[in-house]
């Protein structure tokens, strides 16, 4: 039997909310704090930009509790049901540091719960959330992590990963491949500190993605993210670390991102790598054909019936049992 309850705390005058899930009993239990990916992805790893409510973090919390681990997953201040009321106070203030502050607050709440062993807390980030976990791990924190898990971390700068994603997206549009140089030109302007000014010939969806990096509500975070490179931070990690990239991930690539991360971790025995065969970007099992995958809105990540990838789950649980 597992137990879940909403928790809340304040950060810079804004209420933050999360869900704590724990096993039956008094504990103290080892625990995991889960950090969601980019944009409006919420505590359950669902998003208003994607269809479906079957979020991976909510599923993973139950799996962890059944295995003897407590967990806390939280809404960033720019995600979840309170985003509309929070955004006016966040314009121009969202940054890598503000995301780290959110994670620090969540860890404080988790560590302060009497059912949690504060010496055995692990950080688990997904996608962009991996970068915030790395910043936590390599900083000086009140509650150090006992270990960390990076699920689908970018192994190149976020700008480079985005270029790959947009190239793939354009490849699905008739004549789209010929338009990719226009994307590269916009990125080069952005690299030079100029407005991205995406060409009107680009599909609206691509232009919206590029323009989002200049939206006042996303700054200065967007410019910091554009240049962020996990391979520069990874060598400073001193605690056990698991890097997991699924081979069905269409946003982060097991080879293009995994290889640079493995190179950065050379000579670091505390860093482990796993590449589950059928895991996608949000740790779900994906056995569809490439055509079926391309046709699914939003990748079909959170649709009813989707389930966590068994190999990825076993990799995570096996690593956690060995570390904490």
C-alpha positions, -999 to 999 in steps of 0.1 A, spaced: 0 0 0 12 35 -8 3 69 4 2 102 -16 -5 137 -3 -1 173 -16 25 194 0 32 231 -5 58 257 4 67 293 -6 95 306 -28 99 343 -33 63 350 -23 49 324 -47 32 292 -35 47 260 -49 29 226 -49 40 190 -51 29 155 -44 47 133 -19 42 96 -23 56 70 2 54 34 11 32 21 39 49 23 73 68 49 93 102 49 76 125 66 75 126 58 38 152 66 11 137 91 -12 137 106 -47 130 141 -58 118 143 -94 125 173 -116 103 177 -147 115 187 -182 111 220 -201 83 244 -206 49 239 -188 56 202 -180 40 197 -146 48 175 -116 33 144 -132 52 151 -165 21 160 -184 18 193 -203 -10 214 -218 10 212 -250 6 174 -252 -25 153 -251 -31 128 -224 -29 128 -186 -10 95 -181 22 112 -168 54 92 -163 63 108 -130 30 99 -113 35 63 -125 71 62 -114 62 76 -80 39 46 -74 66 21 -86 91 37 -63 68 35 -33 61 -1 -39 98 -7 -40 103 11 -6 112 46 -17 94 79 -9 93 106 -36 84 142 -41 74 156 -75 66 192 -79 51 218 -102 76 245 -113 62 280 -108 57 282 -145 38 250 -148 7 233 -133 -27 247 -123 -13 280 -109 8 291 -138 -15 319 -150 -14 336 -116 23 331 -112 36 342 -146 32 380 -141 56 378 -111 81 356 -131 85 377 -162 122 384 -166 131 364 -135 131 328 -149 167 316 -150 188 285 -144 192 299 -108 154 302 -103 149 266 -113 177 256 -89 160 275 -62 128 256 -69 147 223 -66 164 234 -33 130 242 -18 116 208 -29 145 190 -13 141 210 19 105 199 21 114 163 14 143 162 39 121 177 66 95 150 64 99 126 93 92 96 71 123 104 49 160 96 56 175 129 46 209 113 41 195 90 14 178 114 -11 184 110 -48 177 136 -75 161 124 -107 158 148 -136 141 143 -170 153 162 -201 159 198 -191 154 187 -155 187 168 -157 205 202 -160 189 215 -128 199 182 -110 235 186 -122 236 222 -109 223 210 -75 248 182 -74 278 204 -83 268 233 -59 270 236 -21 237 225 -7 222 221 28 211 186 19 235 169 -4 222 142 -27 233 106 -21 231 100 -58 215 114 -90 197 100 -121 197 118 -154 169 105 -175 172 117 -212 199 143 -206 211 163 -236 248 156 -243 252 186 -265 242 222 -260 204 227 -259 207 248 -290 223 219 -309 197 194 -296 170 218 -308 185 220 -342 184 182 -345 147 182 -333 137 209 -358 155 192 -386 135 160 -378 103 180 -376 108 197 -409 116 163 -425 80 153 -418 67 182 -439 67 180 -477 96 202 -489 105 209 -452 141 196 -455 149 224 -480 139 249 -454 163 238 -427 190 263 -437 165 291 -427 164 275 -392 202 275 -390 204 311 -401 180 321 -372 201 301 -348 233 318 -359 217 352 -354 207 341 -319 242 328 -311 255 363 -321 231 379 -296 208 392 -323 170 387 -326 163 352 -340 138 367 -366 126 334 -380 118 334 -417 81 336 -425 85 307 -450 91 283 -421 61 263 -408 42 281 -380 51 254 -354 88 258 -361 86 296 -360 68 294 -326 95 272 -312 123 295 -323 104 326 -311 98 311 -277 135 316 -270 130 353 -272 97 356 -253 101 380 -223 85 355 -200 112 330 -208 142 352 -203 170 351 -192 164 313 -189 161 307 -227 195 323 -235 211 304 -207 196 271 -218 206 277 -254 243 275 -245 240 250 -216 261 219 -221 259 190 -196 293 177 -207 309 207 -191 293 200 -157 294 162 -156 331 160 -148 325 179 -115 301 152 -102 315 133 -72 285 112 -62 270 81 -78 253 90 -110 231 70 -134 227 83 -170 197 67 -188 189 74 -225 163 52 -242 169 41 -277 134 51 -287 139 87 -276 133 110 -305 143 142 -286 176 131 -271 197 105 -290 214 75 -274 244 80 -297 246 117 -305 240 127 -268 251 95 -251 286 94 -266 297 130 -256 284 123 -220 304 90 -219 335 109 -231 329 135 -204 326 108 -177 357 89 -188 377 78 -157 347 84 -134 337 49 -120 308 64 -100 290 72 -133 269 45 -150 252 45 -183 222 25 -195 204 26 -228 170 7 -225 160 -6 -259 124 5 -260 123 35 -236 113 69 -250 120 104 -238 97 101 -207 107 65 -198 76 50 -215 78 18 -234 76 24 -272 73 -5 -296 56 14 -324 69 16 -359 87 49 -369 56 58 -390 32 52 -361 55 72 -338 57 102 -362 19 102 -366 11 104 -329 3 139 -316 30 150 -291 47 116 -294 18 99 -277 37 102 -244 8 105 -220 -20 87 -238 -41 62 -218 -26 28 -218 10 39 -222 32 24 -195 67 28 -181 93 9 -199 101 -23 -178 138 -23 -187 142 14 -177 123 8 -145 145 -21 -135 176 -1 -144 165 27 -121 154 4 -92 185 -18 -94 207 13 -93 188 29 -64 190 -3 -43 228 -4 -49 233 32 -40 209 40 -12 
